[in-house]
Amino acid sequence: MCWKADVRPVILGLLLLLGVTAAAWPQVLTGQESSLPELPAVALDNLAPLIRSAIQEALDKAKASPRDAGVNGKLGMLLQAHNFLKEAEVCYRRARLLDPSAFRWAYYLAHVQVSQANCSDGAASFREALRLEPDYLPAQLLFGRCLIVTGEWEEARKLYESVVQKHPENAEANYGLGRLRSANNELELAIQSFRKACGLFPDFGAAHFAAARAYYRLGQKEQAEKEMELYQKNKGTYPETEDALLDEVVGLYRDYEDWVNLADQLRTEGKLEEAAAAYEGALRIVPELPEPHIWLIHLYGRLRQPAKAEEHYRVAVSLDPGNAQIYFWYGVFVMSQRKTQEAEEAFRRTLELNPNHPVARVNLGYVLEGRGRLSEAVAELRTALEQNPDSPQTHFSLGRMLVKQENFEEGIPHLLEALTVQDEEAKTSYLHAIGIAYAELGDLDNALRYMRQARERAVVRSHTKLVETIDEDLRLLADADQ
């Protein structure tokens, strides 16, 4: 699924409506003015943190280098990408004044003017852009649309005829020429153009509609109805022309998938606040998908923001009540809040939806143990181990609980099995626990052996408090051995 933002449909929709709106800014065609317009004020408060910081950084650079065309233009690109069109227009006007020979700024200026339904100024800007680079096809096509909107049909016709001659494979150019032929009552020629456009791009809804109108005017009702059926199937579908310059602008926008990928990376790196901000950024684009809400339950729980965790839990349940991960992470959250009843209910709901969720089952075991229901806890951990027999954590948890029940014969082998864990930090704690288990069994030799191994590891890792705890245990064992 792609949620990529794109400015092209905005422009297309405005032009197809043939609407003309007066611009808020006078057209600037040359660099002859003595002063630049002021840099725009941008409302950043409601933006996601990463977007806000990127725009603020670009604004600061423009303030530091106010007469650098590239700095002003790049600020405009960033603003355009995030739909600050009026503000982007100001930046492009500044860039045009500072570097009137640059096609890029003239083209972007025309683009944002058209995006604001200002085809009058947009057409003038396109003239200037095409004077600098006459053969840039995306600019020619957009210019042609503007000319039709502003009623400059003769200039538009010459433009489209030229484009079709050079790019006969371009569906939009054939469609544009057909529109002008139709407006001039050259209906047979118009239909030829529309049929050519639809042959090049069969799903071209607007071209099918234009062809239907031309057939109706010729009295060819059957053909008109066929074209109208095709239009109904392809409403809003329009061919795209590769536009390298516009792609640079679109590339500055972070879409839903970008935000989620960034959030996932930050989360795995342990950058919890940054990860939460990135998931929130994804939700600003697509608020109805549950995945970011699920992770935010977990992250806000760890960040000790319970109100936000609860809020995202409620939203996630409303969006996808059958998703087991919602209840799992909520269970982890409320367990950290020492809400054992809610945690038990959440983990049981997780297991109702996904009985083969061994981590939820292990956590349910912890909750039951904390509530004094040790036998039930052991039963859950046995089931978890059956589902995931290679889990060192589950072996350790089950072994610890069995030792707590003084079932050393079964418990200690599980603790020893847990030493296969790859996490060296966990292994140190496991060695200490095994030493304690042997001590409770009365096997002082093994107790000393495993505790000394745990101490060596704790010293290497500078775990001062654990070293102190192990030293105290070793003193007690020494006293017992005397």
N, C-alpha and C positions, 0 to 999 in steps of 0.2 A: 504494500500500500504506500502510495506516495502522496504526501501532503504539501508538496513543494509550492511555495507562493510564486505567482507569476503575474507580472503586470500586463501581459499581452491581452488576456480576456477583458480586462478593464477597458483598455483602449478600443478593442473591437466592439464591445457592447455600446460604448458611447457613440462610436462612428456609425454603427448600424442604425441607431436611433435618429441619425441625421440631426442631432441637436447642436446648437451653437450657443455658447455662453461667453459673455464678456469676461476678459481676463482681469485679474486684480492688479497686474503689473503691466506697465507699458512695454512694448516690444523693444528689445535692444538688438541692433543688427551689427553695430561696429564698436570698436574700442575707442571712440572719440570722446566719450564723456569724461569730464574732469574728475569725477569722484565715483566711488563704488557704493552700491547699496549696502546698508548695514548687514552684518551677519545675522541670520535669523535666530530668534529665540525658540527653543525647542522644549516642549513639555515632556519631561523625561520621567516624571514621578510614577506613572503607572506601567512603565516598561519592566521587563524582566531584567535582573541585575546585570547579566552579561551584555545585553543589548544596550542598556543604559550606559554602562561603562565604556563600551565601544564608541557610542555616539559622543559621549562627553570627551573622550580622548581626542576624537577627530575635531570637535569644536575647539578644544584647547590648542591643537596644532594650527587651526585656521586663525585663531586669535594671535598666536605667536608669529605666524607667517602670513599676514593678511593679504599680501600682494603676490603670493605664490599660487599660480593658476592650478597647478596639480593638486595642491593641498585643498583649495576651495572646491575643485571638481570632485575629488574623492569624498569629501564630506557630503556633497550633493548625491553621489552614488549611494552612500550608506543611508542617507535620509530617504531617497527614492525607494531603496530596497525595503524599507520598513514603513512605506506609505505616508511619509511626511512630504507630500508632493509640493505644497506651496513653499515650504522651507527649502526643498531641493531646488526648486526653480530659482530662488534667490542665489543659491550657491553656484548654479550653472551660469546665471547671468554674470556673476562676478568673474567666474573662470573665463567666460567669453570676452569680457572687457579686458582681462589681463592677458589673454592669448587668443586674439581673434583669428589666428591662422589654424587653430586646432579644430578639426572636424568633430572630434569626440564630444567636446562641450556643446557645440552647436546642435549636434544630433540629440544629445541627452536633454538639452533645453527644449527642443521641439517635442520630444517624447513626453516630458512631464506636462507641457502645456496641453497636448492632446489628451493626456490622461485626466486632465481637469475639464474636459469638454470645451477647450478653448482652441478650436480649429483655426480661427482667424489668425491669431498670433502663431499658432503651431505651423501653419502653412508658410508664413513668412520666415520662420526659423528654419524650416526644411529647405526653403530656397537657398538660404545662406549655407546650410550644411552641404547641400548638393553642389553648390558652387565650388566648395572646397574638395569634395570627393563625389563626382557625378555618378559613379557606377555602383554605389553601395545600395544593393537591392532592397534591404529592409527599409531604408530611408525613402527610396522611390515609391514603394508600396504604401507606406504610411502617408507620404505626401499626396499620393493619388487619392486616398480616402478623404484627406482634408479638403482637397480641391472639389470633390463631389459635394461634401457637406457645405462648403462656402459658395457653391454654385458656379465655380469657375470651370465649366464643363469643357470648354475648348482646350484649355491648358491641360486639363486632366486627360482628355482624349489623346492628345499628342504624347503625353507621358506614357500612358498605357500602351499605345501602339509601339512606342520605342522599346518598352520593357518586353512586350510579347515578341517582338522581332529578335531581341537578344536572348530572351529566356522563354521560349515557346513551351517549355515544360512546367512553367509556373502557373498553378491553378488560380491563384488569387489575381494575377495580372489578367488572365483571360476573363475571369468573372468581372473585374473592374471595367474592362473594355466592353463587355456585354451590357453592363448597366448603362454606359454612356450611349451605346447604340440603341438600347431600348428607349432611353429618354429622348432620343432623336427620331423615334418611330421607325428605326431600321430593325424591325422585329425579326426578320429571317436571319439577318447577320447577328443580331443579339442572341438568338437561339443557338446559332453555331458556336458562339463564344461560351455560352452557358454549358452546352453539351461538351465542349472541349474541357472546360473547367471540371465538370463532373466526371469526365473520363479520366482525368488526371488524379482526381480525389473524389471517389464515389460517394463519400459520406458528407459532401459539402452541402449542408442544409440550406444556407442562404442562396446558393446557386440554383438548387432545385426549386426553391420558392420563386426566384426571379424567372426561371424558365417557365414555371406554371403560369405566372402572370402574363408572360409573353404569349404563350399558347392560348390562354383565354382571350386575349385581345385579337388573336388571329382566328378565333372561333373554333379552335381545335380542342374541344372540351375533353375528349378521351385522353389525349396526351397531357393536357393540363392536370387532370385528376391523377394520372400516374406520377407526375412530378410532385404534386401536392402530397401524395402518400409518402414519397421518398423524403420530402421535407419533414413531415410529421415524425418520421423515424430518426431523423438526424438533426433535430432542432439544436442550435447552439454549437454544432460541430463545424470547425473552421480549420483550414490547413495552416500549418505553421511554416514560416520561412526561417532558416537558420540565421541567427543574429548574434554574432560573436560579442559585439559590444553590449547588447542587452543582457547576454548571459553573464557578463562580468558583474552587472548590477544584481541580477537574481542570485548569483553565487554568494553575495554578501548577506543574504537573508538566511537565518537559521530556521529550518522547518522542524516539524514535529519529530521526525526520525533523527535529525541532527541533535536536538535537545535530549532525546532519550539516550542516544549513544553516548553523548557527553556525560549525562547523569550517571549512566551505568559505569563509565570509566572512573568518574570521581568517587562513586560509591565504593568500588573495589579498591581504590587508593586510600580509602578511609577519610576522604574529605567530605564530611557529612553535610555541613552547611552549604557548601558549593553544590553538592549533589542535589540537595533539596531545592535549591534555587533553580537548578537546571530542569528538574522534573516539573516545577511550577511553570517554567517557561514553556515546556511541552503542553501543559494543560491550557495555557493561554491561547494556543493555536487549536488544539483539539480537546476540549474539556470533557467529551463524552466517552473517552476510552479509559478503562479501569486500571491499566498497568501502572501509570504514574501515581495514581491514588494509592495503590497497594504498597508501593515502595515508600510513599510518604508516611503511611502509618508507621512503618518500621523506623524510618529516619527521624521523624519528629518524636517518636518514643525515645530513641537514643539521645536526641538533643534536648530531652526533658521539656518538651512543649506538648503536654498531654492534650490540651484543647484542640490543637491542630491535628494531632493524631486521631482523635475522636471524630473530628470533622471529616477527614478523608476516609475514615472507616465507614461512616454513614453514607457518603457519596458513593464509595466503591460498592457497598451492598446494594444501593439503589440501582446501580448500573449493571451489576452482574452477580446476583444473589447466589448463583450456583458455583462460584469460583472458590475453591478450597483455600487458595493462597490468601484470600482476604482474611479468613478466620484464623489461619495460621499466624499471620503477622500481627493480627489483633491480639491473639493469645500471647505471643511473645511480649507485646507491649503491656498488656494488663498484668502479666506475670511480673514484669519489672516494676509495676506499680503496687505489687503485693496484693493484688485483687485476685485471690486464689479461686473464688467461686466463678468469676467471670472468665478466668483463664481456663479452668476446667471445661466450662461450657464451650468456649471458643475452640479448644483442641478437640473436643468430642464432635463438634459440628464439622471441623476439618476432616475428621476420620469418617464421618457419615458420607461426606462427599467424595473422599479419596481414602479408602481403607488401607491403601498401600503407601501411606505417607509416614515412613519410619521416624522422621525427625519430630513430627507432631506427636507421635506415640511416645517417643522418649520424653518430650517435654510434658506430656500428660503424666508420665511416670513421676517426673520431678514434682509436679503440682500435687499429685496424690500423696507422695512421700511427705511433702510439706504440710499436708492436711492430716497427717497421722495415719494414713491408709497404706501401710507399707506392703502388705500382701497384694493389694490391687496394683500398686506401683510395680512390684516385681513381675506380676502377670503381664502388664503392658510392655515392660522391657523385654520379656521373653518373646513376646509376639514381634516386637520391633527387630529383635535379633534374627528371628526366623525370616523376616522380610529383607533384612540387610545383614547377612552373617559376617561380612567383612568390615563392619564399622567398628573401629577401635573405641570410639566414644561410647557406643552402645555397650560393648563388652565392659568398659570401665564402669559405666553407670550401673549395669546389672551386678557386676562383681562387688561394687561398693555397697549396694543395698543388701546383697546376700551376706556380706561380712557383717553388716549392721544387724542382721538376723542371727549372727553367729554361725552361719552356714559357711565355714571356712573351706571345707572340702570342695564345694562347688564355686564359691566366690573367688578365691585366690587365682585359680586358673583363668577366669575371665579377666582379672586384673592383669595377669601376665600377658594374656593375649592382646590387651590394649597397648602394649609396648611396641606394636607394629606401627603405631601412629607416626606420620611424617612430621607433624608439628613438634619441633624440639622443645618449645615452651611447655606444651601439654605433657610431653614425655617426662620432664622434670617433676611435675606434680604427680604424675602416675607412679613414678618410682617412690616418691615419698609416701603415697597412699599404700603401696604394696608393703613398704617397710612397716607402716602402722598396723596393717592387717596381720603380718607375721608376728609383730609384737603382741597383739591381742590373742593370737593363737598360742603364744608362749615359745615360738621359735626365734630365740634371740639372735642366733647366728645370721639367719636370713634377714631379720629385721635390721641388724647393723649393716649388713652388706648393701641392702637396697637404699637405706637412708644415707649411707656414705656416698653412693653413686648420685643420689639426688642432690646432696650437698655440693659435690664437685661441679655439677652442672649449674647449680644456682650461683656459685661463686664466679664461674666463667661468665655468666650472664648478668652479674652484678645485681642479683635479686637479694638485696640486703635483708629485707623482712623475712623472706623464706629461709635464708641462711640462719637467721636468729631462731626461727621456729624449729628448724631441724636440729640446731645445736641444743636447744632445750630438750627435744625428744631424745637425742643421743645421751644427754646427761641422765635423764630418767632411766634409759636402758642400762647405762653403766651402773647406776645405783641398784637396779633390779638384779644385775648380774653378780653383785657382791654378796 
